[in-house]
Amino acid sequence: MSTVTEARTEQVVLTPPSRWRGLLRRHLAMPAVLAVVLLGTYLWVRSADLDDIERRSLNADYLLRTVGEHVTLTALTTVLVVAIAGGGGILLTRRSMRWLAPFATGLANIGQATPAIGLLVLLSIFFGIGFSTALIGLVAYSVLPVLQNTIVGINQVDRHLIEAGRGIGMSPFAVLVRIELPLAVPVILAGVRTALVLAVGVATLATFIDAGGLGAMIVTGIKLQRETVLVTGAVLTATLALTLDWLGGVISDLLRPRGLD
């Protein structure tokens, strides 16, 4: 009996559940839905009787250029937001800097409380129109979720774990990197996902200050009453936002500590 029990125990240990299988089950639906939506939009546009204006707005080169501009603006915004808000959030959780957290959060909240188009227009008055002004506006608009979630995520780590790390001789930096940040990753990445979706949406307004992006297609469709151009621009924007949110979810699950699965 003892031998059979040991064999079963060994089999259980040697065949743990696959984490990748769980990831596929949780995250396979969204790419499939987005692929169907894009295919349906493509077939609808392909079957439509397009005039010259629609053909110019819906050719492959123009679509790739506008999507590229949108992705570039969103990606740079995300990098800057993570560096500024993530790094700032870590500093604001240190004992000597915690008193500044309410002021920093309030300042970040001003950027998001201001209407996006109003913020971009105000910035264009001081910095002129163009890509860099749009980037500043998007960073100001997207910084709050990452800053808040970084502070909340680190502050909610069990103090007993931190004291245990210090008790075995870990430096404050080692405690931050090996205990606090890994346990705060799910909360921090939730803020990054929110910032990504905000950046994609607000980036459509960058066209009003000559910064390009998919907003140009939407504005063209509205101004010239071209439904195919308008719908295509809106579908591509929504698809990009949902794709980035999906990627954020996958990365969050991959980086989540095993004990929190």
VEXGU-45465 format. One record per residue: x, y, z of N, C-alpha, C, O in turn; residue in one letter. Coordinates in steps of 0.001 Angstrom, whole numbers, padded with zeros to 6 digits, always signed. Example, Ala and Ser with C-alpha at 12.3 -4.5 7.8 and 13.67 -1.06 7.14 Angstrom:
// VEXGU-45465
+013190-005690+007800+012300-004500+007800+013200-003300+007800+014236-003319+008465A
+012850-002250+007080+013670-001060+007140+012900+000030+007870+013409+001138+008039S
//
This chain:
// VEXGU-45465
+000825-001208+000000+000000+000000+000000+000863+001262+000000+000575+002237-000695M
+001911+001214+000789+002824+002351+000873+003457+002642-000472+003584+003803-000863S
+003859+001590-001190+004506+001771-002495+003557+002395-003511+003956+003258-004293T
+002285+001952-003498+001296+002490-004430+001046+003980-004154+000946+004788-005077V
+000948+004320-002865+000729+005728-002491+001882+006605-002945+001666+007696-003474T
+003124+006129-002737+004292+006900-003156+004315+007075-004666+004667+008144-005165E
+003934+006013-005406+003933+006098-006863+002923+007127-007345+003198+007905-008258A
+001727+007121-006709+000709+008101-007101+001161+009526-006786+000954+010450-007573R
+001786+009682-005612+002289+011007-005227+003325+011498-006215+003323+012664-006611T
+004220+010590-006612+005264+010962-007567+004662+011342-008903+005145+012262-009562E
+003586+010628-009321+002957+010945-010589+002318+012335-010564+002391+013087-011536Q
+001687+012660-009422+001076+013981-009296+002118+015072-009357+001896+016104-009991V
+003264+014863-008703+004331+015856-008700+004933+016024-010079+005301+017131-010473V
+005036+014912-010824+005692+014972-012125+004781+015510-013218+005268+015857-014294L
+003487+015591-012981+002570+016052-014021+001715+017214-013505+000507+017062-013321T
+002346+018383-013271+001593+019543-012800+000708+020091-013918+001004+019877-015093P
-000359+020784-013577-001209+021369-014614-000439+022392-015434+000373+023146-014896P
-000690+022415-016711+000042+023307-017618-000469+024742-017486-001663+025002-017631S
+000441+025660-017211+000052+027071-017112-000322+027614-018485-001222+028442-018616R
+000385+027132-019507+000105+027600-020859-001282+027175-021312-001959+027918-022023W
-001713+025971-020901-003040+025514-021268-004108+026434-020675-005097+026763-021330R
-003888+026842-019425-004834+027767-018792-004847+029117-019479-005908+029719-019643G
-003665+029609-019889-003589+030880-020598-004354+030826-021915-005074+031761-022266L
-004187+029707-022647-004889+029572-023920-006396+029561-023725-007135+030170-024499L
-006845+028870-022693-008289+028816-022444-008838+030196-022106-009933+030555-022538R
-008081+030968-021336-008578+032275-020890-008484+033346-021970-009283+034282-021988R
-007517+033213-022868-007222+034332-023774-007400+034011-025253-007009+034815-026099H
-007973+032872-025585-008110+032516-026995-009314+033173-027651-009309+033392-028862L
-010340+033489-026878-011583+033995-027461-011403+035362-028113-011910+035591-029211A
-010682+036281-027448-010570+037647-027956-009915+037720-029341-010472+038385-030214M
-008752+037069-029599-008191+037126-030951-009138+036578-032001-009194+037099-033115P
-009885+035532-031665-010826+034959-032626-011931+035956-032971-012286+036115-034139A
-012470+036622-031955-013530+037607-032184-013003+038775-033017-013671+039220-033949V
-011812+039272-032687-011237+040394-033430-010947+040017-034881-011142+040829-035786L
-010485+038799-035101-010224+038340-036467-011515+038293-037281-011529+038678-038451A
-012590+037826-036666-013885+037780-037360-014368+039189-037692-014868+039433-038790V
-014220+040125-036737-014652+041506-036974-013850+042139-038109-014422+042787-038986V
-012539+041956-038096-011698+042524-039160-012016+041901-040513-012078+042601-041524L
-012217+040594-040530-012562+039927-041789-013911+040406-042306-014066+040652-043502L
-014881+040539-041416-016190+041032-041832-016123+042450-042374-016779+042768-043366G
-015327+043312-041723-015164+044690-042205-014491+044715-043570-014892+045469-044456T
-013467+043888-043730-012759+043825-045017-013694+043382-046138-013704+043990-047208Y
-014483+042328-045906-015398+041831-046935-016474+042863-047247-016887+043002-048398L
-016934+043596-046216-017939+044635-046449-017379+045763-047313-018035+046211-048253W
-016167+046223-046995-015534+047292-047770-015240+046813-049189-015429+047546-050159V
-014777+045575-049289-014435+045017-050604-015652+044932-051518-015533+045112-052730R
-016819+044660-050946-018026+044519-051764-018708+045855-052061-019622+045925-052883S
-018252+046928-051376-018890+048234-051564-018411+048893-052850-017305+048634-053325A
-019250+049736-053394-018906+050504-054596-018239+051805-054150-018923+052772-053816D
-016903+051828-054145-016148+052949-053587-015903+054020-054629-015639+053725-055795L
-015993+055277-054192-015621+056371-055094-014139+056698-054905-013447+056009-054157D
-013650+057740-055573-012216+058065-055540-011755+058434-054128-010674+058031-053698D
-012583+059204-053409-012201+059612-052057-012063+058389-051157-011097+058281-050402I
-013007+057483-051230-012967+056276-050392-011790+055390-050762-011154+054799-049890E
-011501+055297-052047-010364+054461-052451-009046+055030-051950-008147+054277-051576R
-008923+056360-051939-007692+056973-051427-007542+056743-049927-006426+056576-049436R
-008643+056732-049204-008588+056562-047751-008498+055108-047318-008117+054823-046182S
-008842+054185-048205-008903+052780-047825-007886+051913-048561-007989+050686-048546L
-006901+052546-049207-005863+051726-049842-004860+051250-048790-004743+051843-047717N
-004154+050194-049104-003287+049530-048121-002195+050453-047590-001913+050445-046392A
-001579+051245-048462-000485+052118-048020-000972+053149-046995-000314+053384-045981D
-002121+053756-047267-002645+054766-046351-003046+054125-045025-002787+054689-043962Y
-003675+052955-045081-004087+052283-043858-002879+051905-043008-002896+052100-041793L
-001841+051370-043626-000643+050985-042884+000023+052204-042259+000532+052141-041139L
+000015+053319-042997+000661+054529-042468-000095+055070-041259+000515+055412-040246R
-001428+055148-041364-002198+055691-040243-002169+054760-039023-002071+055220-037885T
-002253+053462-039270-002158+052515-038146-000773+052602-037504-000649+052561-036280V
+000269+052722-038335+001632+052858-037813+001799+054103-036963+002423+054058-035902G
+001234+055233-037434+001297+056469-036643+000577+056298-035301+001063+056750-034264E
-000569+055649-035334-001349+055447-034117-000608+054546-033132-000542+054832-031937H
-000057+053459-033651+000676+052524-032788+001925+053190-032214+002241+053012-031037V
+002633+053955-033040+003839+054638-032569+003515+055616-031451+004205+055653-030432T
+002472+056404-031641+002059+057372-030618+001646+056669-029328+001993+057111-028233L
+000904+055575-029465+000457+054825-028282+001629+054157-027573+001709+054176-026345T
+002539+053567-028348+003679+052857-027751+004595+053815-026998+005014+053522-025878A
+004910+054960-027609+005769+055941-026931+005094+056493-025680+005746+056719-024661L
+003791+056707-025767+003049+057165-024586+003156+056155-023458+003392+056521-022306T
+002981+054877-023792+003028+053826-022768+004407+053743-022131+004519+053615-020912T
+005454+053813-022939+006823+053745-022399+007070+054900-021439+007598+054705-020344V
+006686+056109-021856+006910+057283-021000+006057+057226-019736+006524+057588-018655L
+004810+056774-019865+003932+056690-018695+004455+055675-017695+004468+055933-016491V
+004891+054511-018193+005433+053487-017289+006691+054005-016596+006878+053784-015400V
+007561+054700-017350+008788+055226-016753+008488+056316-015720+009058+056318-014629A
+007594+057239-016070+007304+058367-015179+006422+057939-014012+006773+058144-012850I
+005263+057336-014333+004302+056989-013285+004745+055765-012491+004568+055708-011274A
+005327+054776-013196+005800+053592-012482+006959+053926-011548+006963+053544-010378G
+007935+054642-012087+009066+055038-011246+008649+055983-010141+009100+055862-009002G
+007770+056942-010489+007289+057865-009462+006472+057165-008391+006580+057489-007208G
+005658+056208-008804+004865+055463-007836+005719+054674-006868+005400+054584-005683G
+006812+054097-007370+007731+053362-006488+008362+054308-005468+008437+053996-004280I
+008812+055464-005945+009414+056438-005026+008419+056908-003964+008783+057112-002806L
+007171+057076-004369+006167+057587-003438+005711+056543-002414+004966+056871-001490L
+006147+055303-002570+005846+054286-001554+006988+054133-000553+006865+053395+000424T
+008106+054835-000797+009204+054791+000176+008828+055650+001381+008120+056648+001243R
+009292+055267+002529+008868+055896+003775+009085+057413+003773+008235+058165+004251R
+010212+057855+003239+010529+059287+003296+009728+060117+002298+009704+061344+002392S
+009060+059444+001324+008359+060171+000264+006846+059992+000314+006132+060577-000501M
+006353+059206+001241+004919+058891+001240+004039+060128+001419+002911+060156+000927R
+004533+061133+002105+003725+062332+002338+003421+063076+001046+002486+063875+000997W
+004209+062819-000012+003985+063480-001295+002947+062781-002163+002488+063349-003153L
+002572+061554-001805+001679+060762-002651+000348+061463-002947-000065+061475-004107A
-000344+062046-001959-001617+062715-002272-001462+063881-003246-002322+064103-004099P
-000365+064623-003116-000139+065759-004010+000145+065286-005443-000369+065861-006402F
+000960+064242-005582+001281+063706-006905+000041+063118-007569-000179+063309-008765A
-000765+062407-006793-001991+061827-007343-002970+062918-007765-003622+062809-008803T
-003067+063959-006960-003941+065077-007316-003493+065780-008582-004319+066168-009409G
-002170+065947-008737-001634+066572-009947-001918+065720-011174-002295+066238-012224L
-001734+064400-011037-002017+063497-012159-003500+063492-012495-003882+063333-013654A
-004321+063666-011492-005769+063663-011707-006222+064878-012505-007235+064817-013202N
-005481+065986-012410-005833+067186-013178-005756+066894-014670-006618+067316-015441I
-004703+066160-015073-004534+065841-016486-005681+065019-017028-006134+065244-018150G
-006159+064063-016240-007241+063206-016727-008604+063865-016583-009521+063565-017347Q
-008747+064763-015609-010035+065439-015424-010309+066450-016530-011467+066748-016823A
-009254+066980-017146-009420+067939-018238-009905+067205-019487-009350+066158-019821T
-010913+067710-020184-011341+067072-021448-010163+066920-022409-009358+067837-022572P
-010078+065762-023034-008903+065434-023839-008675+066441-024969-007549+066893-025180A
-009734+066791-025689-009558+067715-026805-009154+069090-026295-008366+069783-026940I
-009689+069496-025139-009296+070778-024555-007850+070785-024134-007150+071781-024315G
-007386+069657-023561-005987+069555-023147-005057+069659-024346-004044+070356-024290L
-005396+068967-025436-004552+069013-026635-004513+070410-027242-003463+070867-027694L
-005649+071080-027252-005696+072445-027802-004867+073397-026948-004112+074210-027482V
-005001+073302-025630-004208+074162-024745-002713+073919-024932-001928+074866-024986L
-002326+072660-025030-000906+072347-025226-000403+072863-026576+000738+073313-026688L
-001260+072796-027599-000825+073268-028919-000592+074777-028931+000194+075282-029732S
-001280+075494-028038-001063+076942-027955+000344+077243-027457+000995+078176-027928I
+000808+076439-026495+002128+076681-025889+003261+075992-026654+004361+076534-026749F
+003002+074817-027191+004079+074027-027817+003939+073877-029322+004799+073275-029965F
+002870+074414-029893+002651+074259-031314+001994+072922-031630+001839+072071-030754G
+001610+072746-032892+000955+071504-033281+002002+070480-033705+003140+070827-034020I
+001593+069201-033706+002505+068157-034147+002543+066968-033203+001830+066909-032201G
+003402+066025-033562+003483+064740-032860+003913+064902-031405+003339+064272-030517F
+004917+065743-031154+005432+065868-029791+004395+066467-028845+004316+066071-027682S
+003605+067412-029330+002557+067996-028492+001492+066954-028157+001019+066878-027022T
+001122+066154-029151+000156+065076-028902+000709+064082-027888-000029+063576-027042A
+001996+063807-027972+002621+062868-027036+002557+063400-025601+002255+062653-024670L
+002838+064680-025432+002762+065294-024097+001333+065190-023555+001132+064842-022391I
+000347+065491-024398-001038+065419-023964-001465+064012-023581-002171+063820-022591G
-001039+063033-024362-001407+061649-024066-000761+061163-022774-001385+060443-021996L
+000479+061554-022549+001148+061172-021297+000421+061784-020104+000159+061102-019113V
+000096+063070-020201-000619+063737-019105-001979+063087-018853-002431+063013-017710A
-002630+062617-019919-003965+062044-019785-003921+060604-019266-004893+060139-018670Y
-002814+059893-019482-002756+058457-019174-001955+058126-017927-001877+056957-017548S
-001359+059114-017278-000433+058834-016186-001127+058383-014903-000540+057636-014121V
-002352+058818-014673-003024+058557-013393-003227+057072-013079-002893+056654-011971L
-003757+056254-013995-003982+054841-013634-002718+054105-013228-002741+053313-012286P
-001614+054356-013925-000369+053661-013603+000184+054147-012272+000655+053344-011467V
+000132+055456-012032+000625+056008-010765-000179+055461-009590+000395+054991-008607L
-001499+055519-009690-002352+055038-008604-002157+053547-008353-002018+053120-007207Q
-002146+052763-009416-002045+051314-009242-000680+050897-008723-000572+049920-007981N
+000369+051630-009106+001688+051320-008572+001734+051554-007074+002249+050726-006324T
+001194+052686-006641+001171+052994-005206+000320+051982-004451+000744+051460-003419I
-000875+051702-004958-001781+050767-004283-001188+049356-004274-001224+048665-003256V
-000643+048937-005417-000102+047587-005512+001039+047328-004550+001098+046267-003928G
+001946+048283-004420+003078+048110-003514+002638+048240-002060+003101+047490-001201I
+001748+049187-001781+001315+049384-000397+000490+048220+000150+000412+048035+001364N
-000124+047436-000733-000947+046341-000246-000161+045041-000020-000725+044045+000433Q
+001138+045055-000336+001965+043881-000059+002034+043663+001452+002211+044614+002214V
+001896+042435+001870+001883+042084+003299+003178+042553+003971+004275+042179+003557D
+003031+043376+005013+004200+043898+005729+005031+042792+006366+006240+042945+006544R
+004383+041670+006713+005125+040574+007328+006144+039993+006352+007236+039595+006758H
+005792+039944+005066+006726+039437+004052+007919+040379+003910+009056+039932+003757L
+007655+041679+003960+008745+042653+003858+009669+042541+005064+010892+042543+004916I
+009091+042443+006245+009909+042302+007456+010701+040991+007441+011832+040933+007923E
+010091+039941+006881+010808+038667+006787+012013+038800+005867+013083+038263+006152A
+011833+039526+004750+012956+039739+003839+014073+040524+004494+015250+040197+004339G
+013703+041552+005221+014723+042335+005928+015386+041508+007023+016570+041673+007315R
+014593+040605+007631+015138+039781+008705+016201+038800+008246+017060+038405+009034G
+016154+038402+006976+017180+037469+006467+018332+038216+005795+019171+037615+005124I
+018357+039543+005986+019507+040322+005526+019378+040943+004149+020380+041397+003596G
+018171+040981+003566+017994+041588+002243+018052+043107+002357+017546+043688+003317M
+018674+043740+001368+018737+045199+001332+017369+045755+000931+016549+045015+000387S
+017102+047044+001186+015822+047638+000757+015563+047473-000739+014427+047246-001155P
+016622+047589-001548+016452+047410-002994+016077+045975-003325+015213+045738-004169F
+016719+045015-002666+016408+043614-002903+014982+043288-002475+014296+042514-003143A
+014533+043868-001371+013151+043661-000917+012171+044201-001960+011155+043571-002251V
+012483+045370-002518+011616+045967-003534+011540+045085-004780+010455+044808-005291L
+012711+044644-005264+012768+043912-006532+012276+042476-006384+011630+041951-007292V
+012568+041833-005259+012278+040406-005117+010983+040102-004367+010481+038980-004433R
+010438+041089-003653+009208+040829-002894+008086+041784-003310+007021+041343-003741I
+008325+043084-003180+007243+044049-003381+006768+044106-004831+005573+043970-005095E
+007697+044305-005778+007287+044433-007178+006644+043160-007735+005605+043258-008389L
+007213+041969-007507+006531+040763-008031+005116+040596-007511+004229+040181-008257P
+004888+040913-006242+003545+040762-005686+002609+041883-006140+001389+041719-006140L
+003184+043015-006523+002358+044148-006981+002119+044139-008485+001329+044940-008985A
+002786+043246-009218+002700+043225-010678+001269+043165-011202+000943+043938-012104V
+000388+042289-010691-000974+042252-011249-001702+043585-011157-002395+043978-012095P
-001554+044282-010041-002235+045568-009865-001605+046627-010765-002315+047424-011378V
-000277+046637-010845+000413+047629-011685+000036+047439-013151-000253+048410-013850I
+000037+046188-013620-000284+045933-015025-001740+046233-015342-002065+046566-016482L
-002620+046124-014359-004010+046538-014583-004066+048035-014892-004842+048470-015742A
-003244+048814-014202-003171+050242-014494-002577+050520-015859-003022+051429-016560G
-001559+049732-016246-000949+049896-017571-001961+049584-018670-002013+050279-019685V
-002762+048539-018469-003783+048194-019461-004793+049324-019612-005200+049649-020728R
-005196+049918-018506-006125+051049-018565-005497+052224-019312-006152+052873-020127T
-004224+052489-019026-003527+053593-019703-003410+053334-021201-003531+054263-022000A
-003176+052080-021591-003081+051735-023009-004383+052037-023739-004378+052654-024804L
-005497+051600-023161-006796+051819-023803-007102+053314-023877-007614+053791-024890V
-006791+054058-022807-006991+055509-022829-006156+056154-023929-006633+057024-024658L
-004902+055715-024037-004005+056309-025031-004505+056056-026452-004454+056953-027294A
-004985+054845-026724-005500+054537-028062-006704+055407-028390-006813+055936-029496V
-007611+055555-027419-008796+056366-027671-008493+057835-027860-008997+058467-028788G
-007668+058379-026978-007366+059811-027055-006471+060121-028258-006501+061238-028774V
-005681+059153-028706-004810+059374-029859-005598+059664-031130-005061+060249-032071A
-006875+059259-031166-007679+059598-032343-007892+061105-032456-008136+061619-033548T
-007798+061819-031318-007968+063273-031336-006691+063996-031771-006711+065201-032021L
-005586+063259-031859-004318+063887-032241-004361+064440-033652-003562+065306-034008A
-005289+063944-034459-005387+064451-035826-005743+065935-035860-005427+066618-036834T
-006402+066449-034804-006793+067867-034773-005601+068796-034579-005699+069998-034828F
-004471+068237-034133-003260+069060-034017-002166+068510-034945-000972+068650-034684I
-002618+067883-036031-001728+067446-037108-000692+066423-036639+000481+066504-037004D
-001139+065454-035823-000237+064409-035344-000537+063052-035976+000056+062047-035585A
-001452+063010-036949-001742+061773-037664-002556+060790-036848-003197+061151-035861G
-002517+059530-037284-003245+058482-036590-004580+058166-037240-004961+058773-038241G
-005280+057213-036657-006550+056752-037209-007656+057791-037089-008685+057677-037756L
-007460+058795-036253-008455+059855-036148-008678+060570-037464-009767+061088-037712G
-007650+060607-038321-007788+061267-039623-008857+060582-040470-009619+061248-041170A
-008912+059246-040406-009932+058514-041158-011325+058810-040617-012271+058994-041383M
-011444+058855-039306-012754+059105-038700-013238+060509-039054-014404+060697-039400I
-012347+061489-038968-012725+062870-039300-013089+062978-040777-014062+063647-041124V
-012320+062326-041650-012630+062340-043082-013998+061735-043343-014782+062274-044124T
-014285+060617-042690-015578+059978-042876-016731+060844-042424-017789+060852-043053G
-016533+061586-041322-017598+062458-040822-017770+063682-041719-018888+064026-042101I
-016660+064335-042053-016732+065573-042843-017302+065334-044236-018144+066092-044719K
-016824+064260-044871-017214+064009-046266-018367+063015-046387-018758+062630-047490L
-018907+062604-045231-020044+061684-045203-019748+060400-045993-020531+059963-046836Q
-018602+059829-045686-018213+058550-046301-018274+057475-045216-017363+057337-044400R
-019366+056726-045231-019624+055760-044166-018561+054671-044098-018172+054249-043009E
-018093+054217-045244-017094+053142-045239-015786+053590-044588-015156+052821-043861T
-015384+054821-044848-014152+055351-044252-014333+055513-042745-013451+055152-041965V
-015476+056055-042342-015757+056263-040919-015779+054932-040167-015130+054793-039130L
-016514+053969-040679-016637+052675-039996-015295+051956-039948-014952+051350-038932V
-014537+052017-041030-013229+051351-041045-012296+051954-040015-011614+051228-039291T
-012260+053289-039940-011418+053931-038942-011838+053589-037527-010989+053345-036669G
-013143+053568-037273-013636+053242-035933-013336+051787-035574-012937+051497-034446A
-013528+050874-036526-013260+049449-036268-011778+049219-035998-011423+048473-035086V
-010913+049852-036781-009474+049685-036566-009041+050243-035217-008198+049652-034543L
-009611+051379-034819-009279+051953-033508-009718+051038-032379-008951+050771-031454T
-010956+050557-032456-011466+049656-031417-010677+048352-031383-010385+047826-030310A
-010336+047834-032553-009570+046586-032614-008187+046760-032005-007702+045882-031291T
-007551+047897-032290-006233+048171-031718-006314+048264-030199-005466+047707-029502L
-007318+048956-029678-007470+049085-028226-007701+047729-027575-007088+047423-026552A
-008569+046920-028150-008866+045600-027580-007669+044656-027704-007435+043825-026826L
-006916+044784-028793-005724+043941-028958-004675+044264-027898-004090+043358-027305T
-004437+045542-027663-003456+045931-026662-003914+045540-025263-003101+045125-024436L
-005220+045670-024994-005737+045238-023707-005579+043727-023539-005248+043248-022454D
-005818+042980-024618-005635+041522-024586-004173+041158-024325-003881+040289-023504W
-003259+041826-025028-001831+041564-024804-001442+041883-023363-000660+041156-022751L
-001986+042968-022825-001718+043304-021432-002197+042221-020485-001526+041911-019501G
-003365+041640-020779-003873+040555-019954-002988+039321-020008-002750+038676-018987G
-002499+038990-021201-001606+037833-021353-000306+038055-020580+000152+037169-019858V
+000285+039240-020736+001538+039539-020034+001324+039534-018527+002174+039056-017775I
+000178+040069-018083-000126+040074-016651-000202+038660-016101+000309+038395-015013S
-000829+037750-016829-000919+036361-016374+000438+035670-016381+000723+034837-015521D
+001279+036022-017365+002608+035406-017429+003507+035860-016290+004305+035082-015768L
+003370+037145-015904+004229+037690-014855+003664+037497-013454+004354+037744-012465L
+002420+037061-013367+001802+036859-012064+002538+035761-011284+002747+034678-011831R
+002935+035999-010032+003588+034950-009238+002717+033700-009163+001492+033795-009083P
+003353+032523-009187+002634+031269-009247+001629+031114-008109+000552+030552-008312R
+001955+031591-006946+001067+031436-005799-000197+032254-005915-001151+032017-005173G
-000232+033243-006857-001409+034079-007005-002303+033633-008158-003304+034288-008447L
-001957+032523-008825-002756+032029-009937-004138+031598-009471-004952+031153-010281D
//
